Amino acid sequence: MAPEYHHGMNEEISVAASYRFARRISRRSGSNFYRSFWLLPRSKRQAMCSLYAFARITDDIGDCDEPAAIRGRWLEWWRQTIAINLINENESSTIALPEGPIGEEPKWAARLHRQAQEILPALRHASTQYKIPSRYLLEIIDGVLADQQKTRFDTYEQLEHYCYLVASAVGLACLHIWEFEDPLPLEAAVDCGLAFQLTNVLRDVVEDAKRGRIYLPRQHYEQHGLCEDDILTLRRDNRLRCLIQDEIERAKRLFDSGWRVWDSVHPDGRPMFSMMWRTYRRLLTRIEEDPTRIAVCRITLSQSDRIGIVSQHFWPPSFRRLPVPPVEVAQSRQQADRKETTRP
Ligand SMILES: CC(C)=CCC/C(C)=C/CC/C(C)=C/COP(=O)(O)OP(=O)(O)O
């Protein structure tokens, strides 16, 4: 039977109004990233808001209180909604919402329908204007879908694939909005997403354990003599310190590689990219100062870290004086050069 779609259920929302909805969702998220959107020219900022609102809605479906099977079915619905409205669709056609999962209308489903109607005109407009491949949007949903089915990772490669979906795909979509000089810096963008997500995994290790989730790969914690229970009930011991230190070193290498995005990004996007990169890189530095503290509290940036990063990026003379590459990257490049020259 052909699927049933609701075309323009309510009054069609204009693109301008839709961008306003997307901005509201982005602003209310309280994300570390939202401030950096203001470094973009208006049209790119609006597009970023629509991308962020899309990612927020996707995450909210994945994080809601319903059983995993229901969350999964609504994510499938959301994936289908994105596919039918963004792939080969004429920008002027009305928004179509497929039927929701039969017999499953949790309370928030009405809000989800409304949010979909509200942000899709903007997301479709931004995707067309900046030629964002819809593949990336679908991959982001696939990442959140995978999160419903899997709460453990055996190998680093499995974690890496998950991080690609939920973070690198976001970065690749951002690059289309910022614009870049051909060719697309694919490897650097993927590494940058992996670096951000790995930092996120370290920061949120306690919160995730409370939800019964372990993102650190089993392969890694077993190497340090830890088992699943140790990760779920974290204790500040030396084994945990070594494990976290290893992950920090891995994340640092990914940050270094991720910085290479800078060379290809259009000048419009550079301040935002730099601010995002330096924010998350600083977070990693804060984690490194006392690695096992992640077992007792969620590490955040201090007020002075935040003010410093904001003023470095929003005041143009200060932005121009920022070291490129950042000191962390320059230092590791120097170390690599030294190793190279002392090699027999
Ligand atoms: C090329 C490039 C720019 C790659 C990076 C792509 C990117 C922005 C990935 C986001 C991954 C991430 C840690 C999201 C958390 O968002 P959140 O809003 O929940 O963050 P918060 O919890 O720190 O506020």
The ligand as an ORCA input file, in Angstrom:
! r2SCAN-3c Opt
* xyz 0 1
  C      34.614     19.980     10.683
  C      33.950     20.187     11.951
  C      33.608     21.568     12.336
  C      33.651     19.138     12.728
  C      32.923     19.212     14.016
  C      31.486     18.859     13.859
  C      30.682     19.068     15.097
  C      30.276     20.428     15.438
  C      30.336     17.995     15.813
  C      29.527     18.115     17.035
  C      29.797     16.975     17.958
  C      29.369     17.276     19.349
  C      30.347     17.014     20.405
  C      28.126     17.748     19.617
  C      27.629     18.137     20.961
  O      26.776     19.230     20.743
  P      26.096     20.005     21.937
  O      25.388     21.174     21.370
  O      25.318     19.050     22.774
  O      27.411     20.499     22.709
  P      27.621     20.839     24.234
  O      27.062     19.679     25.020
  O      29.143     20.927     24.390
  O      26.958     22.142     24.495
*
